[in-house]
Amino acid sequence: MTRDPAGEELVCPGCGAAYRSDERFCAACGLPLTYTEGSAFESGVSERHRVARKIKPQLAEGALVRVAGARNQAEGEFIQSMLLEEGVPSVLRRSAGFDVPDFLAAGPRDVLVPASGVATAREVLLQAELVSSEPPGPPVSPGRLLVGLLVALAVGALLVWAASGLVH
């Protein structure tokens, strides 16, 4: 891509210092200089590069951790865009049990972020009221669930028996 360097200003992506168009590296940071937003060079940048520039490197380290769930692909992408605005990279994955081709864009999604970005991601999701601030309760054990279902079934059967006795 050819460009006319006359009048274009270069900036340091690290400290934001402005430089003339004949400079190549920041004197303070040593980083390569980039063109300012809206320049002719900027308009030639792909969407993938634009997204990558928003990611904060310190929030992109570690194993992937689930921070939120989405009801479908569109909601998951919305959550991803909110996280990206804060510099947190994220990945969408179909939730367990819904990873079959029949569902494609339908079905729940898990939003995963690197371990170093979990705190920032949870803060963003709390501000958007997409997750609760209360820690999740302990999971219900299968034995307690079975006992609860059997008690509910017994109470229901007792009510049906009593109702049939009143009718006769």
C-alpha positions as CSV (number, residue, x, y, z in Angstrom):
1,M,0.0,0.0,0.0
2,T,1.5,3.3,-1.0
3,R,0.9,6.4,1.1
4,D,2.0,10.0,1.1
5,P,3.9,10.5,4.4
6,A,3.5,14.3,4.2
7,G,1.2,15.6,7.0
8,E,0.8,12.2,8.7
9,E,1.7,11.9,12.3
10,L,3.2,8.9,14.0
11,V,2.4,8.0,17.6
12,C,3.9,5.5,20.1
13,P,1.4,2.7,20.9
14,G,2.9,2.5,24.4
15,C,3.1,6.0,25.7
16,G,1.2,8.0,23.1
17,A,4.0,10.4,22.3
18,A,3.7,12.0,18.8
19,Y,6.6,12.0,16.3
20,R,7.4,13.3,12.8
21,S,6.8,11.0,9.9
22,D,10.5,10.3,9.4
23,E,10.9,8.7,12.8
24,R,10.5,4.9,13.2
25,F,10.9,4.1,17.0
26,C,9.8,5.8,20.2
27,A,12.8,7.4,22.0
28,A,11.2,6.7,25.5
29,C,9.8,3.2,25.0
30,G,11.7,1.8,22.0
31,L,8.4,0.6,20.4
32,P,7.8,0.9,16.7
33,L,5.6,3.9,15.9
34,T,2.2,3.6,14.3
35,Y,0.0,6.0,12.3
36,T,-2.7,8.0,14.1
37,E,-6.3,6.8,14.1
38,G,-8.2,7.7,10.9
39,S,-5.1,8.0,8.7
40,A,-5.0,6.4,5.2
41,F,-2.8,3.7,6.6
42,E,-5.2,2.9,9.4
43,S,-8.1,2.3,7.0
44,G,-6.2,-0.5,5.4
45,V,-6.0,-2.5,8.6
46,S,-8.1,-5.7,8.7
47,E,-10.8,-6.3,11.4
48,R,-8.6,-9.0,13.0
49,H,-5.8,-6.5,13.5
50,R,-8.2,-3.9,14.9
51,V,-9.4,-6.5,17.4
52,A,-5.9,-7.6,18.3
53,R,-4.9,-4.0,19.1
54,K,-7.6,-3.8,21.8
55,I,-6.3,-6.8,23.7
56,K,-4.1,-6.1,26.8
57,P,-1.2,-8.6,26.8
58,Q,-1.2,-8.8,30.6
59,L,-4.9,-10.1,30.5
60,A,-4.1,-12.8,27.9
61,E,-2.0,-15.3,29.9
62,G,-2.8,-18.6,31.5
63,A,-5.3,-21.4,31.0
64,L,-8.8,-20.7,29.8
65,V,-11.4,-20.3,32.6
66,R,-15.2,-20.1,32.2
67,V,-16.5,-16.8,33.4
68,A,-20.0,-16.6,32.0
69,G,-22.7,-18.5,30.1
70,A,-24.8,-17.3,27.2
71,R,-28.1,-18.6,26.0
72,N,-27.1,-18.5,22.3
73,Q,-24.3,-17.5,19.9
74,A,-25.5,-13.9,19.6
75,E,-25.5,-13.3,23.3
76,G,-22.1,-14.9,23.6
77,E,-20.7,-12.6,20.9
78,F,-22.2,-9.6,22.8
79,I,-20.5,-10.7,26.0
80,Q,-17.2,-11.1,24.0
81,S,-17.5,-7.6,22.6
82,M,-18.0,-6.1,26.1
83,L,-14.9,-8.0,27.4
84,L,-12.9,-6.9,24.4
85,E,-13.7,-3.2,25.1
86,E,-11.8,-3.7,28.4
87,G,-8.9,-5.5,26.8
88,V,-9.9,-9.0,27.8
89,P,-9.6,-11.7,25.1
90,S,-12.3,-14.4,25.1
91,V,-13.4,-17.6,23.4
92,L,-16.8,-19.0,22.9
93,R,-17.4,-22.7,23.3
94,R,-20.6,-24.7,23.0
95,S,-21.7,-25.9,26.4
96,A,-21.5,-29.5,27.2
97,G,-24.3,-31.5,25.7
98,F,-25.0,-29.0,23.0
99,D,-21.9,-29.6,20.9
100,V,-23.8,-31.4,18.1
101,P,-24.1,-30.0,14.5
102,D,-27.9,-29.8,14.7
103,F,-27.7,-26.8,17.0
104,L,-25.1,-24.7,15.1
105,A,-25.8,-21.1,16.4
106,A,-28.5,-22.2,18.8
107,G,-27.9,-23.5,22.2
108,P,-26.0,-22.3,25.2
109,R,-22.4,-21.1,25.0
110,D,-19.6,-20.9,27.6
111,V,-17.5,-17.7,27.6
112,L,-13.8,-18.5,28.4
113,V,-11.1,-16.0,29.2
114,P,-7.4,-16.5,30.1
115,A,-6.7,-16.9,33.9
116,S,-5.0,-13.5,34.1
117,G,-8.1,-11.8,32.8
118,V,-10.7,-13.5,35.1
119,A,-10.9,-10.7,37.7
120,T,-11.3,-8.0,35.0
121,A,-13.9,-10.1,33.1
122,R,-15.9,-10.7,36.3
123,E,-15.9,-7.0,37.1
124,V,-17.1,-6.1,33.6
125,L,-19.9,-8.7,33.8
126,L,-20.9,-7.6,37.3
127,Q,-21.2,-4.0,36.1
128,A,-23.4,-5.2,33.2
129,E,-25.4,-7.3,35.7
130,L,-24.8,-10.4,33.6
131,V,-23.5,-12.4,36.6
132,S,-24.4,-12.1,40.3
133,S,-21.9,-10.9,43.0
134,E,-22.9,-13.7,45.3
135,P,-20.6,-16.8,45.1
136,P,-22.4,-19.8,43.7
137,G,-23.9,-22.1,46.3
138,P,-22.6,-25.7,46.8
139,P,-23.9,-28.1,44.2
140,V,-26.8,-30.4,45.2
141,S,-25.7,-33.9,45.8
142,P,-27.4,-36.6,43.7
143,G,-28.6,-38.4,46.9
144,R,-30.3,-35.2,48.2
145,L,-31.9,-34.6,44.8
146,L,-33.3,-38.2,44.7
147,V,-34.7,-37.9,48.3
148,G,-36.3,-34.6,47.4
149,L,-37.9,-36.1,44.3
150,L,-39.2,-39.1,46.1
151,V,-40.7,-37.0,48.9
152,A,-42.4,-34.8,46.3
153,L,-43.7,-37.9,44.5
154,A,-45.1,-39.3,47.8
155,V,-46.8,-36.1,48.7
156,G,-48.4,-35.9,45.2
157,A,-49.6,-39.5,45.4
158,L,-51.1,-38.8,48.8
159,L,-53.0,-35.8,47.5
160,V,-54.3,-37.8,44.5
161,W,-55.4,-40.6,46.8
162,A,-57.1,-38.2,49.2
163,A,-58.8,-36.4,46.3
164,S,-60.1,-39.7,44.8
165,G,-61.4,-40.7,48.3
166,L,-63.5,-37.5,48.5
167,V,-64.9,-38.0,45.0
168,H,-66.2,-41.5,45.7
